[in-house]
Amino acid sequence: MEYVTLNNGIKCPTVGIGTFMLTPSDAERSVREALKMGYSLVDTANAYVNERACGRGIKESGIDREEVFLSTKLWPSEYENPNAVDETLERLGVDYVDLLYIHQPAGNWLAGYRQLEKAYREGKAKSIGISNFEGKYIDELQTKWEIVPQFIQVEAHPYFTQKELRKTLDKYDIKLMSWYPLGHGDKSLINEPVFAELGKKYGKSPAQIILRWHTLMGFVVIPGSKNTDHIKDNLNILDFTLTDDEMAEIAKLDKDQRYYHRTDEQLVQFASWHPQFEK
C-alpha cells in the first residue's frame, strides 16, 4: 500500500473502499472482502445509513481495528446534536475514527465543525475533514477554524481536477479525497483514447489507469463497489507509475466539468433531512 502523510503527521492509505449507495448487506460484504484483499481504508457516512454494516464488516474481516483507517461523516441534521459523535462511534462499534468529516456546508455547519474539533481534542477522531466545502464555504471556514482540517472530500476526476481549490489546499497542506473518481461512470471519460493506450502499455484497464492517476496527483481515492472482482481490480493499481509526460497528456483532458451540481435549495433540504439509521 502507498500512503499520504497528513498535516498532523498521520498516514492515510491512498486507495480505499467507498460505501456510498451500498445497502447495509452489500456494505458489510464489500468492507469485509476489501479488507481481506489488502485494503485498509474504509469510507462511510451517517447519510449512507450503513455505518453499523461497515462496523460489522471490519469485525468479520479479522483485521485488527488499529490496522484499519476508518472514515465517516456527520450529516447536517446531526451538527447540533451534542451526542452526534458518540452515537456515530456506537453505530460503527469503535471508540474512535481515523477521520471524521462534516458532510455538507448546510444548516449550522460551524457547530458541526466545532464538534469535529472537540472530537479531535478528545481523541475520538484522529483527523478531521470537510466534505463538499468548495469556493465560498472553505473561504469562510478558513476565518473560523481553530484546527486546520486534514482532508477535504470532493468530486475529482480527469475532467475536473479541482485546480482552483487545490491552491487553498496546498497552502494548508490539506489532502484531497476524490469521489466520482471515474466521472460517475461516464463512458466518454472512460473511453478517452489516452486511457486505452496507457492501459495497453501497462496491462491495465482504462479505469485502473484513471485510479492510478488520482494517487499520482496526490489524491486519496475511494471507489465503491459491491462486485468483488471490481474491488480487487481497483486495488491492483500500485504496481506501475505513469511518467511525467503521460500525466501531462491526461492533464489536457481537464475541462472543468463536474457531474454533480448542488443547489442552495438542496442545502436547505439537507439540513432538515434525518437519516433513518440501521437499528
One Martini backbone bead per residue (centre of mass of N, CA, C, O) as a GRO file, in nm:
protein
  279
    1MET     BB    1   0.099   0.034   0.017
    2GLU     BB    2   0.009   0.366  -0.004
    3TYR     BB    3   0.083   0.703   0.129
    4VAL     BB    4  -0.032   0.978   0.311
    5THR     BB    5   0.068   1.277   0.473
    6LEU     BB    6  -0.049   1.459   0.713
    7ASN     BB    7  -0.056   1.768   0.894
    8ASN     BB    8  -0.030   1.558   1.169
    9GLY     BB    9   0.141   1.279   1.064
   10ILE     BB   10  -0.060   1.104   0.948
   11LYS     BB   11  -0.144   0.802   0.782
   12CYS     BB   12  -0.291   0.740   0.451
   13PRO     BB   13  -0.432   0.563   0.236
   14THR     BB   14  -0.478   0.589  -0.121
   15VAL     BB   15  -0.674   0.331  -0.101
   16GLY     BB   16  -1.031   0.269  -0.097
   17ILE     BB   17  -1.349   0.191   0.037
   18GLY     BB   18  -1.658   0.264  -0.079
   19THR     BB   19  -2.030   0.313   0.041
   20PHE     BB   20  -2.193   0.452  -0.155
   21MET     BB   21  -2.509   0.311  -0.215
   22LEU     BB   22  -2.493   0.089  -0.002
   23THR     BB   23  -2.615  -0.153   0.141
   24PRO     BB   24  -2.571  -0.310   0.426
   25SER     BB   25  -2.501  -0.590   0.301
   26ASP     BB   26  -2.298  -0.482   0.091
   27ALA     BB   27  -2.110  -0.329   0.283
   28GLU     BB   28  -2.025  -0.563   0.458
   29ARG     BB   29  -1.900  -0.732   0.229
   30SER     BB   30  -1.705  -0.526   0.102
   31VAL     BB   31  -1.537  -0.468   0.353
   32ARG     BB   32  -1.449  -0.751   0.420
   33GLU     BB   33  -1.314  -0.820   0.143
   34ALA     BB   34  -1.123  -0.580   0.117
   35LEU     BB   35  -0.954  -0.635   0.371
   36LYS     BB   36  -0.862  -0.920   0.278
   37MET     BB   37  -0.710  -0.793   0.012
   38GLY     BB   38  -0.560  -0.505   0.151
   39TYR     BB   39  -0.722  -0.308   0.259
   40SER     BB   40  -0.735   0.007   0.499
   41LEU     BB   41  -0.979   0.180   0.376
   42VAL     BB   42  -1.285   0.326   0.512
   43ASP     BB   43  -1.592   0.469   0.373
   44THR     BB   44  -1.844   0.669   0.531
   45ALA     BB   45  -2.186   0.761   0.661
   46ASN     BB   46  -2.466   0.863   0.792
   47ALA     BB   47  -2.623   0.887   0.506
   48TYR     BB   48  -2.575   0.573   0.424
   49VAL     BB   49  -2.687   0.375   0.645
   50ASN     BB   50  -2.393   0.172   0.700
   51GLU     BB   51  -2.222   0.172   0.965
   52ARG     BB   52  -2.286  -0.095   1.101
   53ALA     BB   53  -2.196  -0.267   0.859
   54CYS     BB   54  -1.902  -0.174   0.855
   55GLY     BB   55  -1.838  -0.273   1.139
   56ARG     BB   56  -1.894  -0.569   1.076
   57GLY     BB   57  -1.688  -0.601   0.845
   58ILE     BB   58  -1.439  -0.547   1.014
   59LYS     BB   59  -1.474  -0.780   1.215
   60GLU     BB   60  -1.498  -1.016   0.996
   61SER     BB   61  -1.204  -0.982   0.871
   62GLY     BB   62  -0.979  -0.987   1.121
   63ILE     BB   63  -0.886  -0.705   1.140
   64ASP     BB   64  -0.735  -0.482   1.305
   65ARG     BB   65  -0.835  -0.179   1.400
   66GLU     BB   66  -0.545  -0.037   1.373
   67GLU     BB   67  -0.537  -0.124   1.048
   68VAL     BB   68  -0.781   0.078   1.018
   69PHE     BB   69  -0.903   0.338   0.811
   70LEU     BB   70  -1.166   0.534   0.945
   71SER     BB   71  -1.441   0.691   0.765
   72THR     BB   72  -1.664   0.969   0.842
   73LYS     BB   73  -1.996   1.148   0.853
   74LEU     BB   74  -2.164   1.427   0.933
   75TRP     BB   75  -2.483   1.532   0.933
   76PRO     BB   76  -2.653   1.826   0.945
   77SER     BB   77  -2.878   1.715   1.155
   78GLU     BB   78  -2.617   1.662   1.369
   79TYR     BB   79  -2.458   1.926   1.447
   80GLU     BB   80  -2.656   1.989   1.720
   81ASN     BB   81  -2.578   1.712   1.832
   82PRO     BB   82  -2.399   1.634   2.116
   83ASN     BB   83  -2.407   1.300   2.036
   84ALA     BB   84  -2.305   1.238   1.744
   85VAL     BB   85  -2.029   1.105   1.785
   86ASP     BB   86  -2.105   0.876   1.981
   87GLU     BB   87  -2.323   0.753   1.792
   88THR     BB   88  -2.132   0.689   1.561
   89LEU     BB   89  -1.942   0.500   1.717
   90GLU     BB   90  -2.161   0.298   1.798
   91ARG     BB   91  -2.238   0.207   1.513
   92LEU     BB   92  -1.935   0.115   1.443
   93GLY     BB   93  -1.790  -0.015   1.703
   94VAL     BB   94  -1.612   0.229   1.823
   95ASP     BB   95  -1.375   0.471   1.991
   96TYR     BB   96  -1.272   0.559   1.697
   97VAL     BB   97  -1.167   0.769   1.433
   98ASP     BB   98  -0.952   0.867   1.170
   99LEU     BB   99  -1.205   1.019   1.019
  100LEU     BB  100  -1.390   1.336   1.042
  101TYR     BB  101  -1.671   1.473   0.893
  102ILE     BB  102  -1.836   1.718   0.723
  103HIS     BB  103  -2.065   1.681   0.458
  104GLN     BB  104  -2.211   1.977   0.457
  105PRO     BB  105  -2.285   2.330   0.392
  106ALA     BB  106  -2.522   2.297   0.621
  107GLY     BB  107  -2.665   2.468   0.826
  108ASN     BB  108  -2.478   2.443   1.128
  109TRP     BB  109  -2.163   2.397   1.037
  110LEU     BB  110  -1.998   2.515   1.270
  111ALA     BB  111  -2.099   2.321   1.483
  112GLY     BB  112  -1.984   2.076   1.339
  113TYR     BB  113  -1.687   2.163   1.349
  114ARG     BB  114  -1.670   2.178   1.658
  115GLN     BB  115  -1.712   1.877   1.693
  116LEU     BB  116  -1.454   1.791   1.559
  117GLU     BB  117  -1.253   1.940   1.740
  118LYS     BB  118  -1.340   1.795   1.996
  119ALA     BB  119  -1.283   1.504   1.898
  120TYR     BB  120  -0.984   1.554   1.852
  121ARG     BB  121  -0.905   1.635   2.144
  122GLU     BB  122  -1.036   1.349   2.260
  123GLY     BB  123  -0.964   1.107   2.039
  124LYS     BB  124  -1.220   1.034   1.843
  125ALA     BB  125  -1.040   1.191   1.625
  126LYS     BB  126  -0.746   1.181   1.437
  127SER     BB  127  -0.908   1.328   1.207
  128ILE     BB  128  -1.022   1.601   0.989
  129GLY     BB  129  -1.310   1.715   0.780
  130ILE     BB  130  -1.432   1.823   0.454
  131SER     BB  131  -1.740   1.815   0.263
  132ASN     BB  132  -1.813   2.018  -0.003
  133PHE     BB  133  -1.600   2.275   0.058
  134GLU     BB  134  -1.630   2.512  -0.160
  135GLY     BB  135  -1.526   2.812  -0.203
  136LYS     BB  136  -1.694   3.006   0.018
  137TYR     BB  137  -1.675   2.791   0.245
  138ILE     BB  138  -1.366   2.773   0.281
  139ASP     BB  139  -1.325   3.074   0.315
  140GLU     BB  140  -1.484   3.094   0.581
  141LEU     BB  141  -1.352   2.870   0.752
  142GLN     BB  142  -1.065   2.997   0.770
  143THR     BB  143  -1.180   3.222   0.983
  144LYS     BB  144  -1.284   2.977   1.211
  145TRP     BB  145  -1.075   2.785   1.261
  146GLU     BB  146  -0.872   2.602   1.503
  147ILE     BB  147  -0.849   2.352   1.314
  148VAL     BB  148  -0.698   2.215   1.063
  149PRO     BB  149  -0.771   2.029   0.819
  150GLN     BB  150  -0.676   1.722   0.654
  151PHE     BB  151  -0.949   1.710   0.477
  152ILE     BB  152  -1.105   1.674   0.151
  153GLN     BB  153  -1.425   1.596  -0.002
  154VAL     BB  154  -1.446   1.557  -0.362
  155GLU     BB  155  -1.489   1.611  -0.673
  156ALA     BB  156  -1.275   1.399  -0.892
  157HIS     BB  157  -1.116   1.418  -1.221
  158PRO     BB  158  -0.990   1.460  -1.538
  159TYR     BB  159  -1.232   1.680  -1.593
  160PHE     BB  160  -1.191   1.751  -1.260
  161THR     BB  161  -0.912   1.887  -1.068
  162GLN     BB  162  -0.935   2.128  -0.866
  163LYS     BB  163  -0.746   2.377  -0.916
  164GLU     BB  164  -0.846   2.603  -0.725
  165LEU     BB  165  -0.865   2.451  -0.457
  166ARG     BB  166  -0.559   2.356  -0.443
  167LYS     BB  167  -0.442   2.626  -0.352
  168THR     BB  168  -0.555   2.603  -0.063
  169LEU     BB  169  -0.453   2.322   0.013
  170ASP     BB  170  -0.148   2.384  -0.015
  171LYS     BB  171  -0.133   2.603   0.208
  172TYR     BB  172  -0.240   2.367   0.441
  173ASP     BB  173  -0.207   2.066   0.377
  174ILE     BB  174  -0.463   1.949   0.227
  175LYS     BB  175  -0.628   1.668   0.151
  176LEU     BB  176  -0.759   1.471  -0.122
  177MET     BB  177  -1.079   1.317  -0.167
  178SER     BB  178  -1.228   1.118  -0.409
  179TRP     BB  179  -1.521   1.162  -0.595
  180TYR     BB  180  -1.601   1.043  -0.885
  181PRO     BB  181  -1.327   0.919  -1.020
  182LEU     BB  182  -1.496   0.810  -1.299
  183GLY     BB  183  -1.727   1.012  -1.371
  184HIS     BB  184  -1.988   0.850  -1.304
  185GLY     BB  185  -1.940   0.644  -1.551
  186ASP     BB  186  -1.840   0.796  -1.794
  187LYS     BB  187  -1.770   0.693  -2.108
  188SER     BB  188  -1.605   0.932  -2.224
  189LEU     BB  189  -1.382   0.906  -2.016
  190ILE     BB  190  -1.306   0.604  -2.028
  191ASN     BB  191  -1.275   0.635  -2.367
  192GLU     BB  192  -1.025   0.770  -2.370
  193PRO     BB  193  -0.749   0.706  -2.556
  194VAL     BB  194  -0.523   0.737  -2.337
  195PHE     BB  195  -0.627   0.494  -2.159
  196ALA     BB  196  -0.595   0.271  -2.366
  197GLU     BB  197  -0.294   0.306  -2.423
  198LEU     BB  198  -0.196   0.274  -2.126
  199GLY     BB  199  -0.326  -0.001  -2.081
  200LYS     BB  200  -0.151  -0.151  -2.285
  201LYS     BB  201   0.126  -0.085  -2.163
  202TYR     BB  202   0.036  -0.189  -1.845
  203GLY     BB  203  -0.204  -0.395  -1.822
  204LYS     BB  204  -0.472  -0.210  -1.809
  205SER     BB  205  -0.740  -0.043  -1.737
  206PRO     BB  206  -0.880   0.257  -1.765
  207ALA     BB  207  -0.969   0.270  -1.467
  208GLN     BB  208  -0.685   0.211  -1.349
  209ILE     BB  209  -0.550   0.458  -1.467
  210ILE     BB  210  -0.727   0.669  -1.323
  211LEU     BB  211  -0.667   0.582  -1.032
  212ARG     BB  212  -0.362   0.630  -1.055
  213TRP     BB  213  -0.377   0.927  -1.114
  214HIS     BB  214  -0.483   1.013  -0.843
  215THR     BB  215  -0.236   0.921  -0.669
  216LEU     BB  216  -0.027   1.098  -0.840
  217MET     BB  217  -0.181   1.369  -0.747
  218GLY     BB  218  -0.237   1.306  -0.421
  219PHE     BB  219  -0.482   1.141  -0.404
  220VAL     BB  220  -0.756   0.999  -0.256
  221VAL     BB  221  -0.926   0.683  -0.323
  222ILE     BB  222  -1.299   0.563  -0.319
  223PRO     BB  223  -1.410   0.315  -0.461
  224GLY     BB  224  -1.720   0.166  -0.523
  225SER     BB  225  -1.839  -0.178  -0.449
  226LYS     BB  226  -2.006  -0.515  -0.488
  227ASN     BB  227  -1.774  -0.618  -0.670
  228THR     BB  228  -1.504  -0.814  -0.616
  229ASP     BB  229  -1.350  -0.771  -0.881
  230HIS     BB  230  -1.345  -0.462  -0.868
  231ILE     BB  231  -1.212  -0.432  -0.596
  232LYS     BB  232  -0.951  -0.569  -0.684
  233ASP     BB  233  -0.881  -0.385  -0.927
  234ASN     BB  234  -0.871  -0.109  -0.763
  235LEU     BB  235  -0.599  -0.210  -0.611
  236ASN     BB  236  -0.445  -0.290  -0.893
  237ILE     BB  237  -0.234   0.011  -0.912
  238LEU     BB  238   0.074  -0.008  -0.759
  239ASP     BB  239   0.268  -0.150  -1.009
  240PHE     BB  240   0.268   0.146  -1.137
  241THR     BB  241   0.393   0.436  -1.335
  242LEU     BB  242   0.347   0.739  -1.448
  243THR     BB  243   0.462   0.965  -1.641
  244ASP     BB  244   0.497   1.294  -1.689
  245ASP     BB  245   0.392   1.286  -1.982
  246GLU     BB  246   0.130   1.127  -1.916
  247MET     BB  247   0.017   1.332  -1.715
  248ALA     BB  248   0.009   1.566  -1.925
  249GLU     BB  249  -0.198   1.434  -2.111
  250ILE     BB  250  -0.426   1.414  -1.902
  251ALA     BB  251  -0.441   1.723  -1.835
  252LYS     BB  252  -0.585   1.797  -2.115
  253LEU     BB  253  -0.883   1.697  -2.016
  254ASP     BB  254  -0.938   1.942  -1.863
  255LYS     BB  255  -1.286   2.109  -1.831
  256ASP     BB  256  -1.439   2.184  -1.573
  257GLN     BB  257  -1.624   1.909  -1.527
  258ARG     BB  258  -1.907   1.843  -1.358
  259TYR     BB  259  -2.174   1.624  -1.228
  260TYR     BB  260  -2.229   1.779  -0.960
  261HIS     BB  261  -2.512   2.004  -0.878
  262ARG     BB  262  -2.551   2.208  -0.621
  263THR     BB  263  -2.802   2.359  -0.435
  264ASP     BB  264  -2.948   2.568  -0.211
  265GLU     BB  265  -3.201   2.394  -0.174
  266GLN     BB  266  -3.051   2.137  -0.090
  267LEU     BB  267  -2.924   2.247   0.167
  268VAL     BB  268  -3.192   2.281   0.312
  269GLN     BB  269  -3.275   1.983   0.296
  270PHE     BB  270  -3.034   1.858   0.444
  271ALA     BB  271  -3.094   1.996   0.727
  272SER     BB  272  -3.393   1.831   0.747
  273TRP     BB  273  -3.265   1.558   0.714
  274HIS     BB  274  -3.313   1.224   0.856
  275PRO     BB  275  -3.158   0.958   0.911
  276GLN     BB  276  -3.231   0.602   0.896
  277PHE     BB  277  -3.102   0.417   1.108
  278GLU     BB  278  -2.966   0.138   1.181
  279LYS     BB  279  -3.059  -0.093   1.449
   0.00000   0.00000   0.00000
